[in-house]
Amino acid sequence: MRNWQTAAPQWISCIHAQMPESTPDELRKALRAAAADFHGGTSWGKKVWGRHCRLYLARMAGRGDFRADGKETVWPADIVFPFRSENG
């Protein structure tokens, strides 16, 4: 039986190793092209692949959220996060 959670990071690192000088956008396109080979049409494989790709791209881009347009997520002023300190 396949362990999707350990296989996804291995596939992603192999794809990135084949194109080490790629930008996050180029890598995102390559990962999207390889998605069908990984998940084989299964719903669980699609969920796992998408989650691991987002995490990998966020780490590579150096921020908590990777968006293709390159913009940071900006929260409206009326949304308050009480568990965060004033300094960040």
N, C-alpha and C positions, 0 to 999 in steps of 0.2 A: 504494500500500500504506500502511496506517495505522501510524503510529509511536505505539504504546500508551504508552510511557514519557514522551513529551512531551505527549500528549493528556490523560492523567489529571490532572496538576497544573492544566492549563488549565481543565478541566471543574470541578474542585474549587474553584478560585478564582472561577469564574463563579457557582457555587452559593452560595459564601460572600458574594460581592458582592451577591447578591439579598437576603440576610438578614444584614447586617453586625452587628446587635446580638444575634445568637443566642448562646446558651450552647453549650459543647462538646457537651452531650447533644442539644440541638435540632439542631445541625449534623450530628451523627452520624446522627440519624434522617433528615434530608434527604438526606444522602449515600447512605444505605442505600436510600432510595426511588428515587434516580436511578441506582443501580447497573445495573439491567437495561438502561436506555437506553444506558449506556456500553459494557458488555461484549457486549451482543447475544447472550448465551447461550454465548459462547466461553469455554473453560477458561482460556486465557491472559489474556483480558480480565478475568476474575474475579480472577485472582491479582494482576494489576497494579493493579486498582482497590482491592482490599483493602489491599495494601501501601502505596499512596500515601495512602489515607484514614487508615490508622494513623499514618503519619509526619506528616501534616498536623495531625491531632488532638493528637498528642503535642507538637508545636511550639506549638500554640494553647494547650494546657493548661499548658505550661511544665514538663513533666517527661518523662522518657524512655519512659514507658509510659502509654497512656490506657486506662483501664478504665471501663466504664459506671457501676460502683458508686462511683467516685470514690476508691477506696482505693489506696494505694501498694502495689507489690509488695514483700512482706517475705520474705526468704530465711531458711530455718531456720538455727540456729546451727551445725549440723554441716557446712554448705556453706562452703568456704573459697575465696576468690579470691586466689591468691598473687601475681598480677600487679598488684594494687591496693596502693597505699601505705596506711599506717595512718590518714592524714588524709583519706582519701576517694578 
